[in-house]
Amino acid sequence: MSDPKSSYGEPVEEPTSVDDVVVRAQEGLADAEAARRDEPVVTTPADDDVPSAANDWAAEEPSWASHPAASAPESDPVVVTEPAAHAEPAPTAAYDEPTTAYEPVVAPSEPVVADATPVVAPVVAPQPIFVQAPEAPRPRGNRGAAGAIGLLAALCFAALYLAAWLGFGALSGDVTAANVGTTALSALTTFTLWVPTVVFFVAFWLLGAIINRGRWGVWVITGLAVGVAAYGGHLLGALFQAPFWLKTASEGAEIVEAQLLAPLAIAAFVFGRELTIWFGAWVAARGRRVTEINVEAQREYERTLEAGPQLVRQ
């Protein structure tokens, strides 16, 4: 077998020892780790720092010098990086440092929540709907109408009473065609005319307030009381005309006795009785209409109560 040296024609240089390769690999790893952590790493290219496992591996490998392909030109040195995978990295101080935990910092732009307790919205209960109950209808009365109608009846009583006064005066010869006007005007200023008229009006109104919406038959029966009141008004008018406060008791009694059966007193009783009957019929007719209105209003109120509250949507 020919000599390898003679076949290539020049001497073959022995490759770099395995120890140097391993040391360079460790230095490269240490520099990379230091560069990554920005910390200086002190390495010692001593043979004692090489792990024994790398030396054992190098001892087990065949000699590269005996292999003809192991030679290389001087200008191209061979760098072996594969054994670095079997070498253990050098321990550094960065692995021994404890990990420090930092609290999160809230930036000023972020809202600072003092209390993180969740706010629960209150449950809004449905509001009850209050419906006002309809009011019971107030029964309408007839007393005001009785007073107004009684005022018209009193005016009619005054006119009839004045006519009777003039008529009885004409029969006695005290009133003639020449003095009828003067006698009528003088009668309008006397208590004899207005006191019976006022008494009649008060009696009619009181009777209407008592009867209210009563039937006409009640007015026919109770009209006698108004006639009696008109008769008493005539006697009272004679006393006021005297006048009684200037008379003695005996003189006042004589005036009353003279007017008990006077034609004008009888006329006052009759006028009071008849006017109460006819104007009472008017009051009774209106009272009947008012009663119908009250009955209809009560029926409508009862129907509303039976129907119950109604919800109207607008």
SULQUI-V911748 format. One record per helix or strand of 2 or more residues. SS is the DSSP state (alpha for helix, beta for strand). FROM is the first residue (numbers start at 0). TO is the last residue. If there is no record, write none. Layout:
SS_FROM_TO ; SS_FROM_TO
//
This chain:
alpha_3_7 ; alpha_17_36 ; alpha_46_48 ; alpha_51_59 ; alpha_67_69 ; alpha_81_84 ; alpha_92_95 ; alpha_142_171 ; alpha_179_186 ; alpha_190_210 ; alpha_215_241 ; alpha_243_245 ; alpha_248_258 ; alpha_262_306
//
